[in-house]
Amino acid sequence: MSTIKNVGEKIVSIRESKRITLVELADRCGFTETMMGKIEENEAIPSLGHLIKVARALGVRLGTFLDDMDQLGPVISRKGDLSQGGSFSSKSSNTHQNLNFFPLASDKSGRHMEPFIVEINPATGTDFTQSSHEGEEFIYVLAGEVEINYGKTMYTLSEGDSIYYDSVVDHHVHSANDLPAKILAVVYAPY
């Protein structure tokens, strides 16, 4: 699967290898056929929660959609060698535009955590759509300030601050001001 370049193509490849129709996969995920088709065609960027549902419905790890190689040993990411990875949206498909994800372990097979460097650009509005999914998240602020809406509480974190939370609670991460920010985010989604 190392020749597959994007999440949608990986979903199609896995679905077809398991002889699951688009309609069956959509039903298993609780999505409409149209929505599932848009995800597979990369016309809609799935939320992390939606991607977890697809992984469970296909019987694969979340990391399968982000894997590039089958490295069994340690994987090292060097400063300056970050490659642009996939983007995730919240439940609203237009909210992904402020987040740029750079995976740190896409070459590691069999992983249960997804570490990313995330560049957060200032948001154009303040009406944030929260999302939720199974698992846990750890965020460490590398630069700037971020706000995390977690349930009904908002936390502001500055450079050097961190937060660890259960992802099943509705949440949203965004820049705390009109300046960009950068975080280390580690997502754990149970298989």
N, C-alpha and C positions, 0 to 999 in steps of 0.2 A: 503494500500500500504506500510505499514511500514516494511513488510518482504522483500521487493524488495531492493536489495543491490546496484544496479548500474544504471547509466543513461540509458544504452541501454535497460535493462530489463523494466525500467519504461516507456520508449517510446513505446515498444512493448505492454505492458499492457494497456496503455492509448489508443493507436491506435486500438487495438483489441476490447476494450470496446466500442469504438465509431464506430466500424465496418468499419474502413478505411483500405484499402489494403496498402501494402508496396509501390506499384506503385503509388497509389493515393497520399500518403504522400510525396513521392519523388517529384512528379509533383507539389504539393502545395508549396513545399520548394524550387523548382528550382534545385533539386539535381538529379543525376543519380540514377537509382534503385540500382546499385552496391554500390554507396557511402552510400545511406540510409541503405542498408543491413549491411555494415561494421560498421556504427554507432550503429545500433541495436545489433550487435553481439560483440560490444566493440573491434573491430579490428581496428577502426579508432577513435581517440578522436576528437570530434567536436570542432570547434572554438566557442567562446561565441556567435559570430554573427550567426553561423549555428544553435546553440542551441536555440537562440531567434526565428529564423525562424520556427523551429520545434514546439516550444511552441505556436506560433501564429497559425500555421497550425492545431494544435490539439485543439486550443481554451483553453489553460491553461496558468498559470503564469510560468515564467522561474523557479521560486523557486520550482515548483512542482517536477522537476527532482532532486532536492536536499533535499526535505523534508524527514524527518525520522518519524516524529510524527505530531499530530494535536494539538499542544499547543496553546491555544488562548491567554493566559496571557503573561507576560514578560518571556523571556528566558535569563538565566544567563550562561555565559561561564566563567569557573574559570581557572586561570593561571595553566598551567600544564595538563589541561584536554582536550587539543585540539586533535581532531580525524582527521585522514587523510581523505580528501574529494576527490572529483573528480578533474581531471586535465582538463584544456582546452588547446587546441592548437591554433595557429594562423591558417591562411588558409593553411599553409604548415603543414602536419601532424607530422613532426619530430621536431617541435619547442617546444612542450610541455615538453620535457625532463628536462628543466632547471627550471621549476616552480612547486612547491609543494603547493597545496591549502589546507587550514584548515578552514572549514566553522565555523562561529560563531553563526549562528542562524538557523541551519537546522531543529531544533525542532519547530520553530515558523511557524504556518500555516497562510496563508493569507498575507504574507509579500510582500512588493514591492521592498525592497532593499536586496542585497546579500552581507553581510559583510564577509570578509575572512582575515586571516593572510596568507601571501604568502611568502614562502621561495624562494629566487631567487639564484640559483647556477650560477657560472660564465659560460658564453656561450663559446662554442668551436669555434665559428666563429664570423664574424662581418656582415654577410649578413642576416639582419633581415627582415622577411616578416611581413609587417604591416597588421592589420586587422581592420575592423570597424563593428559596429552594432548599433542598435537603443539604445538610452538611454544616461546615464551620468556615469562618474566614479570619485571617490575621492580616492586619494592615499596619505597616510601619511607614511614617511620613519621611521621605528623603529630602524633599524641598517644598517650600511653600506652606500653605495651610489648606486643610480640607475639612469639610463638614460631612458628618455621617448622620443621616436621619435613620434612627433605629427605633422601630415602633413609633411611639409618640414623642420620643426624646431626641434632641439634636445634640451631638457632640462636636466640638471644634478641636482639631488636632493640629499642632505645629510641628515643624521639623524636629525629629527625634522622638516624637510621641508615637504610641501604638495603641491598637485596639484589637481585641479578639472577641468574636461574637458568634452566636448560633444563627445560621443563615435562614432558618425557618421563619424567623421574625422579619417582617417587611423592613427593607432597608434601601438606602440610596447613598452613594458616595459622589461628592462633587467639590469643586473648588470653593473655598470659603470666601473668596473675594474676586476681584476682577483680574487676578493674576494666575498664571498657570501653576500647577503643583505636580509633584512626582511622588509616587508611592511604590513600596514593595508590597504586593498582595499575594497571599498564599491561600488558595481555596482547597478545602477538603470536601469531597463529595463521596459518601459511602457507596460502595458498589453493590 
